[in-house]
Amino acid sequence: MLNRRFMILSTLLAASLAVAAQSPATLKDAYKGAFHVGVAINFAQITGADAVGDALIARQFDSISPENALKWVIVHPRQGTYSFDLADKYVAFGEKNHMFIVGHNLVWHNQVPAWVFQDEQGKQVTREVLLQRMHEHIATVVGRYKGRIQSWDVVNEALADDGTLRKSKWLEIIGEDYLVKAYQWAHEADPQAELNYNDYALEVPAKRAGAIALIKKLQAAGIPIAVVGNQAHVRLDWPSAEQEERTVKELASAGVKVAITELDVDVLPGVAPGSAEVSLHMAQDPKLNPYPNGLPEAVQKDLAREYALLFGVYLKNRAVMSRVTVWGLTDADSWRNNWPVEGRTDDCLLFDRNDQPKPAFFAVIEEAGKAQK
C-alpha cells in the first residue's frame, strides 16, 4: 500500500513539474542578473483603473517608466503650481512592487506649457528667467523624490536627426549650456540618482555621433552622467543585429552604460526608421494601416524574430547594459496607435490587446534560455 501511494505521489509530482516547466517564465526572472526589464506605464495603470494591467506589470517587470506622469505639462502646468498626484502614485506603485524607478523626463522640447518660455505679456523670456524656471522645476521635482526615483532622464531628445543640437526653445533662449545646467541641477537635487541622456534613432550613425559628442561634453564639464538611453523605436526590417550591436558598443565606448528606454517594433509602413517625432502627422491611407483586425500569423512570426534578435544583442552585451524598457504594456496601450496616422493600429509590443502574451513574448523568453545553456 505504501509503495502504491509513493508511486501515485511521485507521478503527481512529476506531472506538476512538467506543467511548471511548460509555464512561461517572467521577463524579469528570465533576464535577472543581465539587466532590468522595464515597461512604461500609463495613467490607468498608475491610478489602479487597469487592475489587470497592474497585475501583469508586477508579475513581468522589475522596472517602470512613466509615459507622461512626470512630464512638465502634468507636474508643473502653471507658474507656481505643481501637481504631484499622479507622480506620487507612480512612485508608490514602483516602491510597492520593489521596482527600479525611472523619472521621465525633466527637460524636453515637447509637453512644456507655453508659460515656461513666456512672460505675462506673452513675450519670450530672457535667458536668466528661463534658467531660473528650469532650476526651480528640476530642484522641486527631483528633490521631492530624492532617494525614491533611482534614475532620471534629465534631458530628452536634444539632438536633431543629423546629430546637431535641436533648435528648441531651450537652445534658442539659453544657449548650449542649458544641457550642462540641467544635469548640474539634477545632480545637486539628488546626488545618488543615476543621470541619463535619452534620444531616439541612435542607430543612425550621424545621430549616434552627436550623442557621443554630447556625452563627452557633459563629462568634460564634470557631470557624472551614467547612462545613455537609446529609445529603439525599431521596425521589422531595421536595424540589423549588426547595426544594433554597433550602436550599443559605440555608445558604451563613451564610458557610460546603455539603456534601451522605449522599445517597440513597428509593423506598419510609412514612417522613417527609428523616428519618434510626436509632431509628425500623415494623411489617412489604407495602405498605411494594413492590419486593422490584428496581425497575420506570418507577421507575428516576423515580430517574434525581431524581438529575439534585439534581446539576443542586449544579452550578448549585458556587461554594458543597464535596462531594456518596452514602451507600453500591451498593443492597446501603445503610443503608436493613431500615430502618425489617425485611426490606425500598430501591434508592436509583447502583449496583445487582451493582455495575453504574443509569440514575441515567448521568443524573448526563449532567447534568455539559450544564453543560459
C-alpha positions, 0 to 999 in steps of 0.5 A: 500500500505504501509503495502504491501511494509513493508511486501515485505521489511521485507521478503527481509530482512529476506531472506538476513539474512538467506543467511548471516547466511548460509555464512561461517564465517572467521577463524579469526572472528570465533576464535577472542578473543581465539587466532590468526589464522595464515597461512604461506605464500609463495613467490607468495603470498608475491610478489602479483603473487597469487592475489587470494591467497592474497585475501583469506589470508586477508579475513581468517587470522589475522596472517602470517608466512613466509615459507622461506622469512626470512630464512638465505639462502634468507636474508643473502646468502653471507658474507656481503650481505643481501637481504631484498626484499622479507622480506620487502614485507612480512612485508608490506603485514602483516602491510597492512592487520593489521596482527600479524607478525611472523619472521621465523626463525633466527637460524636453522640447515637447509637453512644456506649457507655453508659460515656461518660455513666456512672460505675462505679456506673452513675450519670450523670456530672457535667458536668466528667467528661463534658467531660473524656471528650469532650476526651480522645476528640476530642484522641486521635482527631483528633490521631492523624490530624492532617494525614491526615483533611482534614475532620471532622464534629465534631458530628452531628445536634444539632438536633431536627426543629423546629430546637431543640437535641436533648435528648441526653445531651450537652445534658442533662449539659453544657449548650449549650456542649458544641457550642462545646467540641467544635469548640474541641477539634477545632480545637486537635487539628488546626488545618488540618482543615476543621470541619463541622456535619452534620444531616439534613432541612435542607430543612425550613425550621424545621430549616434555621433552627436550623442557621443559628442554630447556625452563627452561634453557633459563629462568634460564639464564634470557631470557624472552622467551614467547612462545613455538611453537609446529609445529603439523605436525599431521596425521589422526590417531595421536595424540589423543585429549588426547595426544594433550591436554597433550602436550599443558598443559605440555608445558604451565606448563613451564610458557610460552604460546603455539603456534601451528606454522605449522599445517597440517594433513597428509593423506598419509602413510609412514612417522613417526608421527609428523616428519618434517625432510626436509632431509628425502627422500623415494623411489617412491611407489604407495602405498605411494601416494594413492590419486593422483586425490584428496581425497575420500569423506570418507577421507575428512570426516576423515580430517574434524574430525581431524581438529575439534578435534585439534581446539576443544583442542586449544579452550578448552585451549585458556587461554594458547594459543597464535596462531594456524598457518596452514602451507600453504594456500591451498593443492597446496601450501603445503610443503608436496607435493613431500615430502618425496616422489617425485611426490606425493600429500598430501591434508592436509590443509583447502583449496583445490587446487582451493582455495575453502574451504574443509569440514575441513574448515567448521568443524573448523568453526563449532567447534568455534560455539559450544564453543560459545553456 
